[in-house]
């Protein structure tokens, strides 16, 4: 399970980044940069997916190792 800590931390960072996105309906006086928000959302999604894939591969490696050992 070495290396899973960084993947879990990455998932937590992605979740925190996603949680910091502004609400869909900003107040009248707020200005929203839609392109920056879209980029942040895509980056958060990609980061989350990449870290989830790391966890899946690690799980497969653990299962393969256990199968080989007995």
HELIX and SHEET records of a PDB file:
HELIX    1   1 UNK A    4  UNK A   19  1                                  16    
HELIX    2   2 UNK A   34  UNK A   69  1                                  36    
END                                                                             
